[in-house]
Amino acid sequence: MKLLHSEACSSIWFNLAGNVTIGDTAIPEGVILLPVEKVSENVSLSPKSQLAGIRFQPAIGYGLIGQHFDQPTALTADPAHLPGLSQLYSNLKSDHDNVSRVNTLQRWLSRHFRLTKTLPGPLKQALDSFNETTTPGALNEQIGVSQRHVERLFKHWMEMTPKQYQRILRVKRALDYIREHSRVNLAEVAHQFGFSDQAHMTREFRAIARITPGQV
């Protein structure tokens, strides 16, 4: 079992063989569209599982597919904005090793993905600013649009508020830092990443990462 950490991303999985579950949901073979990650999920794979996938940066999945999903959803027809997924699945099934599958994915991505102008300018600016740890108050001044407009963009494209996205980012940054510094003082980490105290950091980890800082 592995933990798929929340990073506010969405994904397309290609379940080529074997039993795969996300949380309590069994994933059938085929092309599976995953919702935006708001919390971490346990992923279980059987010994003979074969799984490939594409993980989109925040908001990119909606920009390419044009639809949100509230649970893992099997593809029944290629999305109008992203044709060829069914054929890609067949090609991946025909590949005999992971190196071939990676090459197949890269060829398909180079033909079908045009990320230029996928996101509205203010949303891209907001995401870039949050990645640089900008506060919501400073964000409005930087990108020149109202807080309400930014909130509408986040809700439409990512199904979450800017504050929720910032919470996810903060937990991810703290988690990555703890991984890289195994003997770090957790109270100092909490202060460094803007949590009110260590107890607050632990609550946020449990709510979003589904583990405690001590379990990283």
BELSULGI-V940542 format. One record per backbone hydrogen bond with DSSP energy under -0.5 kcal/mol. CO is the residue of the C=O (numbers start at 1). NH is the residue of the N-H. Records with the same first field share a line. If there is no record, write none. Layout:
BEGIN
CO: NH  NH
END
This chain:
BEGIN
2: 4  43
3: 5
4: 41
9: 37
10: 56
11: 34
12: 54
13: 15  32
14: 16  52
15: 30
17: 50
19: 46
20: 27
21: 23  44
22: 25
24: 26
25: 22
26: 28
27: 20
30: 15  32
31: 75
32: 13  34
33: 73
34: 11
36: 38
37: 8
41: 4
42: 23
43: 2
44: 21
46: 49
50: 16  17
52: 14
54: 12  56
56: 10
57: 60  61
59: 63
60: 64
61: 65
62: 66
73: 33
79: 82
82: 85
84: 88
85: 89
86: 90
87: 91
88: 92
89: 93
90: 94
91: 95
97: 101
98: 102
99: 103
100: 104
101: 105
102: 106
103: 107
104: 108
105: 109
106: 110
107: 111
108: 112
109: 113
112: 114
115: 118
120: 124
121: 125
122: 126
123: 127
124: 128
125: 129
126: 130
127: 131
128: 132
129: 132  134
130: 133
135: 139
136: 140
137: 141
138: 142
139: 143
140: 144  145
146: 150
147: 151
148: 152
149: 153
150: 154
151: 155
152: 156
153: 157
154: 158  159  160
155: 159
161: 165
162: 166
163: 167
164: 168
165: 169
166: 170
167: 171
168: 172
169: 173
170: 174
171: 175
172: 176
173: 177
174: 178
175: 179
176: 180
177: 181
181: 184
184: 186
185: 189
186: 190
187: 191
188: 192
189: 193
190: 195
191: 194
197: 201
198: 202
199: 203
200: 204
201: 205
202: 206
203: 207
204: 208  209
205: 209  210  211
208: 40
212: 215
213: 216
END
